[in-house]
Amino acid sequence: MNSKRRSTSLSARLSLSLLAFMILSMAQAQTLSLREAVDTAMVRYGIILAKGNYVKAGEERVTQSKREYLPNLNFSAQQVYGTVNGQNGPLYGFGGLGVASSGLPLAEQNWNAAFGALYLANINWEFFSFGRAKERINVAKTSLHVNETDLAQEKFQHQIRVAGAYLNLLVAQRLKRIQEKNLERAMIVKRTATARAANGLLAGVDSSLANAEVSAARIALTNADNLVRDQAIQLTVLTGFPTEDYQLDTTFINKVPLAFADSVGLKEELHPVLQYYQSRIDLSNRQVILNRKQYYPSFSFFSVYQTRASGFSSNYAVDQTAFSHNYIDGIKPSRSNYLLGIGLQWNMTTLLRTRPAIRAQEFTSKGLQEEYNQVKQQLDAQVSLADVRIKNALSNYKEVPNQLKSASDAYLQKTTLYNNGLTNIVDVTQALYALNRAETDRDVSYSNVWQALLLKAAATGNWDIFINEF
């Protein structure tokens, strides 16, 4: 009975282990498409997430700038205890230090003290400043647009980087497989040469040359594996995936992109990078306008309502006993005042201070325009380069089948002759090298076709011409 239960428990554990292994194998074998890699990078890459937060911060600054136009509404209340000895004489409240006790000057000092209170409500509103408030809002909106275009160009450039890393890893994996096949072929030649040399049919030097070729193939395979690891790490950093063992989509690599049939040029108003540089110019120009608004005065509306309380009676000046130490008597309002008014404020020295700031901002705008022109020039050059790359990539794409067929035929011929003792191992190793080079050129040429299209997308700012192929 116990033996049966143990057997059942063991079977259950084996089933669970097998299920876990199958799930792990399926997860490891899952193919990562280029579109999935790009989409994942858009939601995981730290710089993009950071700039997304900068956009949100810019939105809040726009809201803040709009609310800056609201009037100031202040409430104040204070309850104090002290004396009211008055004194004739001038005084300036330097630094806000001083006592505002009010009372008529008496013949001599006394230390009579009582409670007092002040309650105040104030409204202060700069209701007209010749468009200065509106221009602050425009500056905040333009600053937000800078953040938005910065995020857009970062996403665009990161899409290009991820796609480039994906293609680089894909070709690195294919080159590694080529070196694996090259090692297998070298091992076959080695076994043939060793067997024939052992039987005295070939010189011993053939076996040595075959061993050297095997070692060279192993070194090439190790270097190819290093390249795969390097490119996998690059893709991991760009996408945020936790693994480096990528199974990539290879269904497209042997095809020619359909977008090559379309004529796509650079449009300044649509290129994300140029839009970002243009937004910086727009922000600087807005700041120039805002600085010029500082020349003008501002009009303000103000209103105050104030009520006071005191423990000193109204006849305290003639009767120094007419006061109370009672707290309630000292804080209960007994006198109130209000006022309404409109004020004009115009700092004339602002004209002198603002003029250099305006000139400095104008020079900044010119500098930003030069940066824009430089980037535009580079993109124009990249468009021309991309067209040349596309032409050459298509030319190589059409040529590599001939190279590969000739190299394969030569290798088959030389190995057949060598196995029958009709040629030497030098001819075989040369044919082996030619075949390895042809296979390498084939996969590199296939990848270069897509790399050329990616370069065209980056130069023109049109990501769709690349990603729509997938």
GIQUIHU-V830229 format. One record per pair of residues at least 6 apart in sequence whose C-alpha atoms are under 7 Angstrom apart, sorted by the first residue. I is the first residue (numbers start at 0). GAP is how many residues later the second one is. If there is no record, write none. Layout:
i:I gap:GAP
i:I gap:GAP
//
This chain:
i:28 gap:218
i:29 gap:217
i:30 gap:216
i:30 gap:217
i:30 gap:218
i:31 gap:214
i:31 gap:215
i:31 gap:216
i:31 gap:217
i:32 gap:215
i:32 gap:216
i:33 gap:129
i:33 gap:132
i:34 gap:435
i:36 gap:202
i:37 gap:121
i:37 gap:124
i:37 gap:125
i:39 gap:199
i:40 gap:197
i:40 gap:198
i:40 gap:199
i:41 gap:6
i:41 gap:113
i:43 gap:195
i:43 gap:196
i:44 gap:193
i:44 gap:194
i:44 gap:195
i:47 gap:103
i:47 gap:106
i:47 gap:107
i:50 gap:100
i:51 gap:99
i:53 gap:93
i:54 gap:89
i:54 gap:92
i:54 gap:93
i:57 gap:85
i:57 gap:86
i:58 gap:85
i:60 gap:79
i:61 gap:75
i:61 gap:78
i:61 gap:79
i:64 gap:71
i:64 gap:72
i:64 gap:75
i:65 gap:71
i:68 gap:64
i:70 gap:52
i:70 gap:53
i:70 gap:54
i:71 gap:51
i:71 gap:52
i:71 gap:53
i:72 gap:49
i:72 gap:50
i:72 gap:51
i:73 gap:47
i:73 gap:48
i:73 gap:49
i:74 gap:45
i:74 gap:46
i:74 gap:47
i:75 gap:43
i:75 gap:44
i:75 gap:45
i:76 gap:41
i:76 gap:42
i:76 gap:43
i:77 gap:39
i:77 gap:40
i:77 gap:41
i:78 gap:37
i:78 gap:38
i:78 gap:39
i:78 gap:252
i:79 gap:35
i:79 gap:36
i:79 gap:37
i:80 gap:32
i:80 gap:33
i:80 gap:34
i:80 gap:35
i:81 gap:31
i:81 gap:32
i:81 gap:33
i:82 gap:28
i:82 gap:29
i:82 gap:30
i:82 gap:31
i:83 gap:17
i:83 gap:18
i:83 gap:19
i:84 gap:18
i:84 gap:20
i:84 gap:24
i:85 gap:16
i:85 gap:17
i:85 gap:18
i:85 gap:19
i:85 gap:20
i:86 gap:18
i:87 gap:17
i:103 gap:213
i:113 gap:197
i:113 gap:198
i:113 gap:209
i:113 gap:210
i:113 gap:211
i:113 gap:216
i:114 gap:195
i:114 gap:196
i:114 gap:210
i:114 gap:212
i:114 gap:215
i:114 gap:216
i:115 gap:193
i:115 gap:194
i:115 gap:195
i:115 gap:214
i:115 gap:215
i:116 gap:191
i:116 gap:192
i:116 gap:193
i:116 gap:213
i:116 gap:214
i:117 gap:189
i:117 gap:190
i:117 gap:191
i:118 gap:187
i:118 gap:188
i:118 gap:189
i:119 gap:185
i:119 gap:186
i:119 gap:187
i:120 gap:183
i:120 gap:184
i:120 gap:185
i:121 gap:181
i:121 gap:182
i:121 gap:183
i:122 gap:179
i:122 gap:180
i:122 gap:181
i:123 gap:176
i:123 gap:177
i:123 gap:178
i:123 gap:179
i:124 gap:175
i:124 gap:176
i:124 gap:177
i:125 gap:172
i:125 gap:173
i:125 gap:174
i:125 gap:175
i:126 gap:172
i:126 gap:173
i:126 gap:174
i:127 gap:170
i:127 gap:171
i:128 gap:168
i:128 gap:169
i:128 gap:170
i:129 gap:163
i:129 gap:166
i:131 gap:158
i:131 gap:161
i:134 gap:155
i:135 gap:154
i:138 gap:144
i:138 gap:147
i:138 gap:148
i:141 gap:141
i:142 gap:140
i:144 gap:134
i:145 gap:130
i:145 gap:133
i:145 gap:134
i:148 gap:123
i:148 gap:126
i:148 gap:127
i:149 gap:126
i:151 gap:120
i:152 gap:119
i:152 gap:120
i:152 gap:123
i:155 gap:116
i:159 gap:298
i:161 gap:73
i:161 gap:76
i:164 gap:66
i:164 gap:69
i:164 gap:70
i:165 gap:69
i:166 gap:280
i:167 gap:63
i:168 gap:59
i:168 gap:62
i:168 gap:63
i:169 gap:78
i:170 gap:272
i:170 gap:273
i:170 gap:276
i:171 gap:52
i:171 gap:55
i:171 gap:56
i:172 gap:55
i:173 gap:269
i:174 gap:49
i:174 gap:265
i:175 gap:45
i:175 gap:48
i:175 gap:49
i:177 gap:261
i:177 gap:262
i:178 gap:38
i:178 gap:41
i:178 gap:42
i:179 gap:41
i:181 gap:35
i:181 gap:254
i:182 gap:31
i:182 gap:34
i:182 gap:35
i:185 gap:27
i:185 gap:28
i:186 gap:27
i:188 gap:21
i:189 gap:17
i:189 gap:20
i:189 gap:21
i:192 gap:13
i:192 gap:14
i:192 gap:17
i:193 gap:13
i:195 gap:6
i:196 gap:6
i:196 gap:7
i:196 gap:10
i:205 gap:219
i:231 gap:12
i:232 gap:11
i:235 gap:6
i:235 gap:7
i:235 gap:8
i:252 gap:193
i:252 gap:194
i:253 gap:192
i:256 gap:212
i:258 gap:206
i:264 gap:195
i:265 gap:194
i:266 gap:193
i:267 gap:6
i:268 gap:6
i:269 gap:191
i:270 gap:189
i:270 gap:190
i:271 gap:189
i:273 gap:98
i:276 gap:95
i:277 gap:94
i:280 gap:84
i:280 gap:87
i:280 gap:88
i:283 gap:77
i:283 gap:80
i:283 gap:81
i:284 gap:80
i:287 gap:70
i:287 gap:73
i:287 gap:74
i:290 gap:63
i:290 gap:67
i:291 gap:66
i:294 gap:55
i:294 gap:56
i:295 gap:50
i:296 gap:47
i:296 gap:48
i:296 gap:49
i:297 gap:46
i:297 gap:47
i:297 gap:48
i:298 gap:44
i:298 gap:45
i:298 gap:46
i:299 gap:42
i:299 gap:43
i:299 gap:44
i:300 gap:40
i:300 gap:41
i:300 gap:42
i:301 gap:38
i:301 gap:39
i:301 gap:40
i:302 gap:36
i:302 gap:37
i:302 gap:38
i:303 gap:34
i:303 gap:35
i:303 gap:36
i:304 gap:32
i:304 gap:33
i:304 gap:34
i:305 gap:30
i:305 gap:31
i:305 gap:32
i:306 gap:26
i:306 gap:28
i:306 gap:29
i:306 gap:30
i:307 gap:25
i:307 gap:26
i:307 gap:27
i:307 gap:28
i:308 gap:21
i:308 gap:22
i:308 gap:23
i:308 gap:24
i:308 gap:25
i:308 gap:26
i:309 gap:20
i:309 gap:21
i:310 gap:12
i:310 gap:13
i:310 gap:14
i:310 gap:18
i:310 gap:19
i:311 gap:10
i:311 gap:11
i:311 gap:12
i:312 gap:9
i:312 gap:10
i:314 gap:7
i:315 gap:6
i:315 gap:7
i:378 gap:80
i:381 gap:77
i:382 gap:73
i:382 gap:76
i:382 gap:77
i:385 gap:66
i:385 gap:69
i:385 gap:70
i:388 gap:63
i:389 gap:59
i:389 gap:62
i:389 gap:63
i:392 gap:52
i:392 gap:55
i:392 gap:56
i:393 gap:55
i:395 gap:49
i:396 gap:48
i:396 gap:49
i:399 gap:41
i:399 gap:42
i:402 gap:35
i:403 gap:31
i:403 gap:34
i:403 gap:35
i:406 gap:24
i:406 gap:27
i:406 gap:28
i:406 gap:31
i:407 gap:27
i:409 gap:21
i:410 gap:17
i:410 gap:20
i:410 gap:21
i:410 gap:24
i:413 gap:13
i:413 gap:14
i:413 gap:17
i:414 gap:13
i:416 gap:6
i:417 gap:6
i:417 gap:7
i:452 gap:13
i:453 gap:12
i:456 gap:6
i:456 gap:8
i:456 gap:9
//
